Amino acid sequence: MMDTVPLAVLGRGFWKLNLIVSPLSLLLVLYLGVMSGGGPNSTGALDSLLIAGAFIFLTPAGLVAAHILGAKIVDAVLRIVPLARAEVSWIGLAASGILVVVAGNVLVDDLYQFRHGNYGISIIALCLDLGGVAAVVLTGGGKLPGLRGKSEGG
């Protein structure tokens, strides 16, 4: 049987982690808003606060949504988990992590690092991404897949 993660666990973990780091996030929004709003070419502090807040709070939500969508597509193509079930497989989550890093390289970096043979930053991004997925799952009450051997004594 393939290890799966219910979507409710991903949602619960995402909201719990947001609540845990919200004081730091609010301080970061305030810092970025004040620093960018104080420049000579600034349009004002409120615009800077809104842009910083949208970036800090909407980027993680977009990443979780991208992981869920990517994992559901991979699960449907490989026929691991049916689309009607509200869960995704760990294989789908790992594949969606790779897809998110590749999409980031294409959209943000325009494959500059790949063309120059620098794969280190992509590997670090993939490790951080998969670590973030694991943190969301663990915070939401899920379990990481593990090696299951025969139990001793029975």
Secondary structure, 3 states (H helix, E strand, C coil): CCCEEEHHHHHHHHHHHHHHHHHHHHHHHHHHHHHHHCCCCCCCHHHHHHHHHHHHHHHHHHHHHHHHHHHHHHHHHHCCCCCCCCEEEHHHHHHHHHHHHHHHHHHCCCCHHHHCCCCHHHHHHHHHHHHHHHHHHHHCCCCCCCCCCCCCCC
